[in-house]
Amino acid sequence: MASWLKALAYGVGGITGVGFAALVGFQERLVYVPVLPGLSRSYTVTPARLKLNYEDVWIRSSDGVRLHAWFLKHSPPVQGPTILFFQENAGNIAHRLEFVRAMMQRLHCNVFMLSYRGYGASDGSPSQHGITKDAQAALDHLSDRNDVDTSRIVIFGRSLGGAVGSALAWNNPDKVSALILENTFTSILDMAGIMVPFLKWFIGGSESKGPKVLNFLVRSPWRTFDLIGEIKQPILFLSGLQDELVPLSHMRTLYDKATEHNTRCLFVEFPDGMHMDTWVSGGDRYWRSIQLFLDQYVPQIPKRELSFKNDHPESGILQ
């Protein structure tokens, strides 16, 4: 009997060890999914297919990785804001073109869509350290252009993109005018126990009550909760109440933390919004909420010449 129990203990320990080894070795594949099942990594559609005026942009991150982006220009040219868009973890920027087209039509803005390293046509392999550099390179590129109003650069991030955007806004208080977060998590540490339930006993962030003894193994923690309270720019939180991936408490926790020191925050709920389709289910109210936020916190300044190329109110919760 004792030998049987010992064998069982060794077996369970071995399986657990293999599981943790797999987690350590392949965690980037869990967090970053550049290629959706059944699809190729290449773009399935380009802005030209949707008759959008755009520019192919190639930039390099500070560590030399070559990155691809699309700069979509409103036609006719406008002096509206330029949205720096950061996508979710799965697929590539081509899969977000319908959303971006609607954004340009409804908000009369330009949009810069960055392919993270390892995604789309960009070189390299994704990691938190690398994508943070990629986001900075994109912002630096926009800030150096003479065909956008650099005083009205707004970050929009959904899910993983919200973590990327939050870090960028925190690092660049003088270059980023405002931040929009949609269905974003508090941290990958908190999401680990949701994606792989047994991990909640070993890995966690602000939402976890476990011992967190294995947090040091996570290479892409994306601790948005730790940054959000230090961001000075206005922040709009867009929360789909039917989100099937990120628990609703994450967005509310981020908002509560942000408003401890930032009164220029707004939280808007969409009762039928799921993780990816909040912009669809939200209808007109979704776009009106963003437009009102931009009108309040990123107003148009007196007209000035731009070289267009041919090729503190109180925080609030809306329900």
N, C-alpha and C positions, 0 to 999 in steps of 0.2 A: 504493500500500500504506500509506504513512504517513498519507494523508488518511483512508483507511478506518479505521485504528487510532485516529486522532484522533476520528473520528465515533463510533466505538464507545465511546471513553473519555467523550466528552461525553454519549452516551446513558446509559451506566451511571451517570455522575455525576448526570444529570438525574433518573433514576428514583430514585436514592438520596436526592437532595434532596427530591423529592416525598414519598418515604416518611417522611423525618424531619419534613417539614412537616405531614403528616397525623398523625404521632404526637404532635407538639406541640399541634396544634389539636384533636385528638379523643381525647386520652389518657383523659379522664374517662369516655368511653363504653366504654373497654376495662376500666377498673378498677371502675366502678359500673354495674350493670345492674338498675335498678329495675323494669323491665318484661321479663318472660320472653317469648320469641318465641311468638306466637299467643295471648297472654293480655293482658288489660287491666291498667292500673295499679291499679285499684280492688281492694278485698279480695274474694276469691272466696268467703270464708266468714268468719264472726265467731265469737267464743267461745260465743255463745248457741247456735249450731248444735251445738256439742259439749257443751251443757248445763254450761258453766263459768260460775261466778260471777265477773263482771268489771265493771270501771268504765272508761268512755271517759275518757281524760285528755288535756287540751290544755295545753301549756306553751309558753313562749317561750325561745329560746336568748338568750344575752347580746347577740347582734347583731340581735335582734328577729324572727327567723324563727319562725313558728308551727309547732309540732310536735304530732303525734298519737302516743298510746301506749295500750296496754291494760294495766291493772293487774288481774291475775288473782288472786283471793283463794281460798285453800283453804277448802273447806266440809266440815265445820264449821271455824270460825276456829282457827288454830294459832299457837303461839309459835315456830314454826320459822323458819329463815332466809328472807330475801327475796332471790330471785335476780334480778339485773339482767341481762337477756339481750340480747346483741348478735349479730345475725344475720350470715350470709355476705353476699357482694356482690350476689347475684342474687335477684330476686323481692322479696316483702315479708313482713311478720310473719304474715300469714294462712297462708303456706305452711309455717310452723313450728308451727302450733297442735297438730298431733298429737304432735310431740315434747314440747311444753310440757305438754300434758295428761298424758303419761306421767311427766314430771318431777314434776309436782305430786302425782300418785298415789304415786309411788315414794319421793319425798323429803319429802313432807308440808310443802311450802313454798308461799310466795306467789311470783309471777313478774311482773316488770315488763318489758313488751316495748315497746321504742322503735322507731318508724319514723324512720330517718334522714331528714334533709332531702332532698326530691326523691323519697322512697319513700312508697308507700301514700298516706295522706291528708295527709302533711306537706307544707308549702310549701317553696320554695327549690330549689336545685340542689346535688347532692352534691360535696363536696371534702373533703380531709383537714382543712383549717382549720375548715370549717363543722361537719363531723361531730364533731370534737373538742369543739366548743362544745355540740353537741346532747347528747353523752354527759354532759357536766358538768351541763347543765340537768336531765337525767333524775335524776342522782344527787342534786342539790340538792333536787329535788322529793321524792324518797324520804326524804331526811334531815329534811325538814320535816313529814312526815306523823306523825300520832299513832296510827295503826293498824298500824304495823310496829315491830319491834324494830330500831332503827337501829344497834344494836351488832352486828347479824348480817346486814349487807348483803354479799352475795357476788356478784361479777361472773362471768358465764359468757359466753365469746366463742368462736365457731367461725369459722375461716378469717379473713376480714377482721374479723369481730367480735372475734377475739382480739387483733388489732392495736389496735382501738378500746379494748377493755377494758384492755389493758396500759398504754396511755397514761393512761387514767383512774385506774387503780390507782396508778400512779407519781405522779400529780398529787395524789392524795387518800389518803395513808397513814393518816389518822385517821378517814376515813369508810368505807373499804372493808376488810372483815374478811379476805377471801381472794379468790383469783383462780383460775378454771378455764379452761384453754385447750385447745381441740380442733382438731387439724389446722390449725395456724396457721403462716404463713410467717415467715421471718426479716425480710423486707422486700419491698416491691413492686420495689425495685431488683434484688433477686435473682430475683424472679419474671418480670421483663421479658424476660430471655433465654430463659425457658421458654415464655412466651406467644408471643413473636416471636423465634425463635432467632438471627437475625443481630444482634439488639441486645446479645447477651452480650459482643460485642467492644467495646461502647461504654458500656454501663450496667451497674452491678452494686453489690452491697453486700458483706456479710460472706462470702457464699458464692462471690463472683466473683474471678477472677484477672485479669480484663481491665483496661484502662487507666482505665475509668470516666470518660471525658472528657465524657460527656454527662449525667452525673447531675444537673447543675444544671437541666436541662430538665424533670425529673420533678416535677410539682406535688404529687403524693400519694405520697411515698416510703414512708410508714408503716414507719419504722425500728425495728421491735420489738426487734431484736437489741441496739440501742444503749440501750434502756430496761430490758430484762429483768434485767440484772445489778444494777440499782439499786432494784428493787422489793423491799420489806421484808416484805410480807405472804406467808403461805403460798401456794404455787402448785401446782395439780394439772395435769399434762400428760396429755391423753388422745390417743393416737396410733393411727390406723388404718393398719395396715401395707400395705394395698392401695390407699392414697390415689392416685388417678389424676391429681390436679391439683398438689398440693404435694409436692415430694420429701420422702422420709422424713427426710433429713438435716436439714431445717429444724427440725423439732420437737426432734430430738436436740441440735442446735446451741443452740437456745434453752435447753433444760434444762441443758446443760453450762455455759452462760454464767450462768444463774441461780444454780446451785449453787456458784459461786465465792465468793459472799458470803452466800448464803441457805440455811440447812440445813433449812428447812421446805418442801421440795419433794418431789413424788412423781411418777414417770413410769410410766404404765400403757399397755401395748401391747395391741392387739386384732388378732390375726392376719388376720381376714377383713374388717376395717373399711375401707370406702372413704371418700372425702371427705365424703359427705353421710350415709351410712348406718351409721356406726360405732355409733351408739346402738341400731340395730336388730340388726346382726350381733353386737354385744357381749352382747346378752341380759342376763340377771340380773347377770352379772359387771360389766357397764358401770355399772349403778345401784349395786351394792354398793360399787364402787370410790369413787364420789362420796360415798356415804353414810358410808363409813369415814373419808374425808378430812374431811367436815364434822364428824363426831363427834369427831375428833381435834383439829381446829384452830378450829372454830366451835361449841363446845359451848353447850348451852342454859344460860342463867343462871337463878338463882332467879326464880320467876314474879313478874311485876309487872303492874300494870294497864295494859292497852292499850285504846284506844278503837276497837273494831272497829265499822265502819259496816255497816249492813245492805245498802244498795245495793252447846419447841425440840428435838423428836426428830430423828434424823438423816434426811437425804434417802434416797430409795430408789427402786428401779425394780422394777415388778411385770411379769411376763410371763405 
